[in-house]
């Protein structure tokens, strides 16, 4: 996370703009975002930032965070019970920011005990919106991780197509896909996705079962792995055997909508208008009422970030955002079809981050 110091400086500037003397960052993803240090689930970490002073990382002994003062606590000992929450809160109370003015907290993430340890009776202000605003546009180190994550899905689809052709059931195809993604990464990867075939494709998504795809079934594979804390999200629909004319026509409608949305992406376009572009393209050649979900979303530290490509989101696209588009149609006579790619928003338009072909035939 080479740009964490710059993000921390930008965060300090926002605190100063809001007249906050200090802030305590508690969400582990935001601690990672601002420091490059990734807390473990059973060993919490907090970042204490003073606008006119130092930034201190409350973390287990041995934590590495170059450029930050450390307030360590005993993260593991055979003489203490897990989790290490009491020890971390004691260390947080010692690292409490100086002054008497309001302290910024992530009010949707911090627990009562952590808030009391951080504040010492001082008033609180919510810094969640500040952090979400900062995360809209990705820094180069973030983009590198998202791009790598998107590339991993290409390896996953190749393995899935082979396993489907070899007669695997949904769960076997899931295992082959996960194995290929981790092999391409060269390390363990958090992995999830939708693996639904045949009549299950009408559900839009869901985990794999022992259902074995039959010739002529559509198979929706929506892959969203996490690489070193960052997500990508892509979707392909495959058919076991040759697609029927109806399936091919449905896929062409979905791909036309995906292309229309991709071509419309540009800085300054409201997310709600991008949704309408996709929806109108889906409806040009037939009934689009089965398209009853979002048309896409941003990705980053969360699988679904702002902006959401829905009618209610007026957020305008900006250069450096990373968003997905995922139109789909789900008809009982043909099965469900959805395609999705992840795009970087640039001054010239959309730059796709994955390369696996957009087509039904494996």
C-alpha positions in Angstrom: 0.0 0.0 0.0 2.5 2.5 -1.2 0.1 5.5 -1.2 -1.2 5.0 2.3 0.8 8.1 3.6 -0.8 10.3 1.0 -4.3 9.0 1.9 -3.6 9.7 5.5 -2.6 13.2 4.7 -5.8 13.7 2.7 -7.8 12.4 5.6 -6.0 14.9 8.0 -7.0 17.7 5.7 -10.6 16.6 5.8 -10.5 16.5 9.6 -9.1 20.0 9.7 -11.8 21.2 7.2 -14.5 19.8 9.6 -12.8 21.5 12.6 -12.1 18.1 14.3 -9.1 18.0 16.5 -8.7 14.2 16.1 -10.3 11.0 14.9 -10.2 7.3 15.7 -10.5 4.9 12.8 -11.8 1.5 13.9 -13.0 -0.3 10.8 -10.2 -2.7 9.9 -10.6 -2.0 6.2 -10.1 1.7 6.8 -7.2 1.1 9.0 -5.6 -0.8 6.1 -6.6 2.0 3.7 -4.8 4.7 5.7 -1.8 2.7 7.0 -1.1 -0.3 4.9 -1.5 -2.5 8.0 -4.2 -5.2 7.8 -5.6 -6.1 11.2 -6.5 -9.7 11.9 -10.0 -10.6 12.9 -9.1 -11.6 16.5 -6.5 -8.8 17.0 -8.1 -5.4 16.3 -6.3 -2.3 15.5 -7.2 1.4 15.7 -5.7 4.5 14.1 -5.6 7.6 16.3 -5.1 10.7 14.2 -4.5 14.2 15.6 -4.8 17.0 13.0 -2.0 19.0 14.6 0.0 16.0 15.9 1.1 12.5 15.2 -0.8 9.5 14.0 -0.6 6.4 16.3 -1.5 2.9 15.4 -2.9 0.8 18.3 -2.0 -2.7 17.2 -0.6 -6.0 18.5 3.1 -6.2 19.5 5.3 -6.7 16.4 3.0 -4.8 14.0 4.8 -3.0 11.2 3.6 0.4 10.1 6.4 2.6 8.7 6.0 6.3 9.4 3.5 5.8 12.2 4.0 5.8 16.0 2.9 2.5 17.5 0.9 1.9 20.7 1.3 -1.8 21.1 -0.7 -4.3 23.1 -0.3 -8.0 23.9 -2.1 -9.6 21.0 -1.6 -13.2 22.0 -0.6 -14.9 25.2 -1.4 -18.3 26.7 -2.2 -16.3 29.9 -5.1 -14.3 28.3 -8.3 -15.4 26.7 -9.2 -14.5 23.1 -10.2 -12.3 21.5 -7.7 -9.6 22.4 -10.3 -6.9 22.6 -9.8 -5.9 26.3 -6.0 -5.4 25.7 -6.6 -3.4 22.6 -9.1 -1.1 24.3 -6.8 -0.5 27.2 -4.1 0.5 24.7 -6.5 2.7 22.9 -7.5 4.5 26.1 -3.7 5.2 26.7 -3.4 6.5 23.1 -6.5 8.7 23.4 -6.1 11.9 21.4 -5.2 15.1 23.4 -7.5 18.0 23.7 -11.2 18.5 24.6 -12.9 19.2 21.3 -15.0 16.7 19.2 -13.4 13.5 18.0 -14.3 11.9 14.7 -15.5 8.3 14.9 -16.9 5.8 12.5 -20.3 5.7 14.2 -21.5 2.8 12.1 -18.5 0.6 12.9 -17.2 1.4 16.4 -18.6 -0.4 19.4 -19.6 1.3 22.7 -16.5 0.1 24.6 -14.2 1.4 21.8 -16.0 4.7 21.7 -15.7 5.2 25.4 -12.0 4.3 25.3 -11.5 6.7 22.4 -13.5 9.7 23.7 -13.1 10.0 27.5 -16.4 12.0 27.6 -15.7 14.2 24.6 -18.3 14.8 21.9 -18.3 12.6 18.8 -18.7 13.4 15.1 -19.3 10.8 12.3 -16.3 10.4 9.9 -17.8 7.6 8.0 -19.0 9.9 5.1 -15.5 11.5 4.9 -13.8 8.1 4.4 -16.4 6.9 1.9 -15.9 10.1 -0.1 -12.1 9.7 -0.1 -12.5 6.1 -1.3 -14.6 7.0 -4.4 -11.5 7.5 -6.6 -8.8 4.8 -6.4 -5.1 5.5 -5.9 -2.5 3.7 -8.1 -1.7 1.1 -5.4 -5.4 0.3 -5.0 -6.0 0.1 -8.7 -3.1 -2.3 -9.1 -4.7 -4.7 -6.6 -8.1 -4.4 -8.2 -6.7 -5.0 -11.7 -4.8 -8.1 -10.4 -8.0 -9.4 -8.8 -10.0 -8.9 -12.0 -7.3 -10.8 -13.9 -7.6 -13.7 -11.5 -11.2 -14.2 -12.6 -10.0 -14.8 -16.2 -8.2 -17.9 -14.9 -11.3 -18.9 -12.9 -13.5 -18.8 -16.0 -11.1 -20.9 -18.0 -11.1 -23.6 -15.3 -14.9 -23.4 -15.0 -15.5 -23.8 -18.7 -13.3 -27.0 -18.6 -15.0 -28.4 -15.6 -18.4 -27.7 -17.2 -17.5 -29.4 -20.4 -16.2 -32.4 -18.4 -19.5 -32.9 -16.7 -18.9 -31.5 -13.3 -21.7 -30.5 -10.9 -22.0 -26.9 -9.6 -19.9 -27.6 -6.6 -17.2 -29.3 -8.5 -17.1 -26.4 -10.9 -16.9 -24.0 -8.0 -13.9 -26.0 -6.6 -12.1 -26.0 -9.9 -12.7 -22.3 -10.3 -11.5 -21.4 -6.8 -8.4 -23.6 -7.2 -7.5 -21.9 -10.5 -7.9 -18.4 -9.0 -5.6 -19.2 -6.1 -3.1 -20.9 -8.4 -3.0 -17.8 -10.6 -2.6 -15.6 -7.5 0.1 -17.8 -6.0 -1.4 -17.4 -2.5 -4.7 -18.0 -0.7 -7.5 -15.8 -1.9 -10.9 -15.0 -0.4 -13.3 -16.3 -2.9 -17.0 -16.1 -3.4 -19.5 -16.1 -6.3 -22.8 -17.2 -7.8 -22.9 -20.7 -9.4 -26.4 -21.3 -10.6 -27.4 -23.5 -13.6 -30.6 -24.5 -15.4 -33.7 -23.5 -13.5 -31.5 -22.2 -10.7 -30.2 -19.5 -13.0 -33.7 -17.9 -12.7 -32.7 -17.2 -9.0 -30.2 -14.6 -10.3 -27.5 -16.0 -8.0 -26.6 -18.3 -5.1 -24.0 -20.7 -3.9 -23.2 -23.9 -5.7 -25.1 -27.1 -5.1 -24.6 -30.7 -6.2 -26.9 -30.0 -9.2 -25.2 -31.2 -12.4 -25.8 -28.9 -15.4 -27.7 -30.6 -18.3 -27.1 -30.1 -22.0 -28.8 -26.8 -23.0 -28.6 -25.3 -19.5 -27.4 -21.8 -19.0 -24.9 -21.5 -16.2 -24.4 -18.1 -14.5 -20.9 -17.7 -12.9 -20.5 -14.4 -11.1 -17.0 -14.3 -9.6 -16.0 -11.9 -6.9 -12.7 -12.8 -5.3 -10.7 -10.6 -2.9 -7.0 -10.0 -3.5 -5.0 -8.6 -0.6 -8.1 -6.8 0.7 -9.5 -5.5 -2.7 -12.4 -6.9 -4.7 -13.2 -7.3 -8.4 -16.5 -8.5 -9.7 -17.2 -10.1 -13.1 -19.8 -12.4 -14.5 -20.1 -14.8 -17.5 -22.9 -17.1 -18.6 -22.0 -20.4 -20.2 -24.1 -23.0 -21.9 -23.4 -26.7 -21.7 -23.5 -27.7 -25.4 -24.6 -25.4 -28.2 -26.8 -22.4 -27.3 -30.4 -22.4 -28.7 -31.4 -19.6 -30.9 -33.5 -18.2 -28.0 -30.5 -18.3 -25.7 -28.3 -16.7 -28.2 -30.8 -13.9 -28.8 -31.2 -13.3 -25.1 -27.4 -13.1 -24.7 -27.1 -10.6 -27.6 -29.7 -8.4 -25.8 -27.7 -8.5 -22.6 -24.4 -7.9 -24.4 -25.9 -5.0 -26.3 -26.9 -3.4 -23.0 -23.5 -4.1 -21.5 -21.9 -2.4 -24.5 -24.3 0.6 -24.4 -23.4 1.1 -20.7 -19.7 0.7 -21.3 -19.8 3.2 -24.1 -21.7 5.7 -22.0 -19.2 5.7 -19.1 -17.5 9.0 -18.7 -16.5 11.5 -16.0 -19.5 13.6 -15.0 -22.2 11.1 -15.9 -24.6 10.5 -13.0 -24.9 6.9 -11.9 -28.7 7.0 -12.2 -28.4 8.0 -15.9 -26.0 5.1 -16.6 -28.6 2.8 -15.1 -31.2 4.2 -17.5 -28.8 3.6 -20.5 -28.4 0.0 -19.6 -32.1 -0.6 -18.8 -33.3 1.1 -22.0 -30.9 -1.0 -24.1 -32.2 -4.2 -22.5 -35.8 -3.2 -23.4 -35.2 -2.3 -27.0 -35.7 -5.8 -28.3 -38.3 -7.2 -25.8 -39.6 -7.4 -22.3 -36.9 -6.3 -19.7 -39.1 -6.7 -16.6 -37.0 -9.6 -15.3 -34.1 -7.2 -14.9 -34.9 -6.4 -11.3 -31.5 -5.7 -9.8 -28.9 -3.0 -10.0 -27.0 -2.4 -13.2 -23.7 -2.3 -11.5 -21.7 -0.8 -8.6 -18.3 0.4 -7.6 -15.7 -2.0 -6.1 -12.7 -1.6 -3.8 -12.3 -2.4 -0.2 -16.0 -3.5 -0.2 -17.7 -5.6 -2.9 -20.4 -3.0 -3.4 -19.2 0.6 -3.0 -20.6 4.0 -4.1 -21.7 4.8 -6.6 -24.4 2.1 -7.1 -25.7 2.0 -10.6 -29.4 2.4 -9.6 -32.1 5.0 -10.2 -31.7 6.5 -6.8 -27.9 7.2 -6.9 -27.1 10.7 -8.3 -23.4 10.3 -7.7 -21.5 11.5 -10.8 -18.7 9.3 -12.2 -15.2 10.6 -11.9 -11.9 9.7 -13.4 -10.2 7.0 -11.2 -13.4 5.3 -10.1 -13.7 1.6 -10.6 -17.2 0.3 -11.4 -19.0 -2.7 -12.8 -21.9 -3.1 -15.2 -24.0 -6.3 -14.9 -27.2 -6.4 -17.0 -29.2 -9.7 -17.0 -32.4 -11.2 -18.2 -34.0 -14.3 -16.7 -36.7 -16.1 -18.7 -38.1 -19.5 -17.9 -38.1 -20.7 -21.5 -34.4 -20.0 -22.0 -32.8 -19.6 -18.6 -31.0 -16.8 -17.0 -28.2 -14.8 -18.7 -26.0 -12.2 -17.1 -22.7 -10.7 -18.1 -20.5 -8.3 -16.0 -17.2 -6.6 -16.3 -15.2 -4.3 -14.1 -14.1 -0.9 -15.6 -11.8 1.9 -14.7 -13.3 5.3 -15.4 -10.9 7.4 -17.4 -11.0 10.7 -19.2 -11.5 8.8 -22.5 -14.2 6.5 -21.1 -14.2 2.9 -19.8 -11.2 0.7 -19.6 -12.1 -3.0 -19.0 -10.0 -4.8 -16.4 -10.8 -8.5 -17.4 -10.4 -10.3 -20.7 -12.3 -13.6 -20.7 -14.6 -13.6 -23.7 -18.2 -12.4 -23.5 -20.0 -15.2 -25.1 -22.3 -18.2 -24.2 -20.2 -21.0 -25.8 -17.3 -22.1 -23.6 
